[in-house]
């Protein structure tokens, strides 16, 4: 049980160092950019599928 407490303490220290130096904010900004890029790609794929899909009477 003591090992688990020490492990959580070390993880908390690493998270604090990363969070306090602004690295977490940089990763959050990158994640936000990726979210919007993939959202646009999804909407484009959806639009192409709806407007330019294969005909329904293809056998």
N, C-alpha and C positions, 0 to 999 in steps of 0.2 A: 504494500500500500504506500509505503514511503517512496519507493521508486516511481510510482505513478504520480505522486504529488510533485516530485522533483522534475519529472518529465513535463508536466503541465506548467511548472514554473519556468522552465527553459523555453518552452513554446511561447509563453506569454512575454518573456523578455525579447525574443526574436520578433514577435508581432509588434511589440511596442517600439523597437528600434526602427523597423520598417515603416510603421505608421507615423512616427514622430519626425522622420526625415523627409517625408513627402513622396517616398517611393510608392506608397499605397495610392496617393492621389494620381500619380502618373499612370499606374495600372488601371485605375478607375476611368481615367480619360480615354485610354486605349480601348478599354472594354466598351465604352459608350460609342466610340467611333465604329468599332466592329459591329455593334448592334445596329446602328443606322445603315451601314453598308449592306449587311445581310437582309435587313428589312426591305431596302430598295430592290435588291436582287430577287427577293421572294415576290414582291409585288410585280416586278417585271415578268417573272416566270408565270405568275398567275394570269397576268394580262395576255401573254402569248398563248397560254393554254386555252383561255376562254375565247379569244378572237381568232386565233389561227390554228386551232386544233384539227385533228384528223376528222374527216367526214364520218358521220355515224352509220352510213349505209355500206361501209367497207366490210366485205366478207372475209 
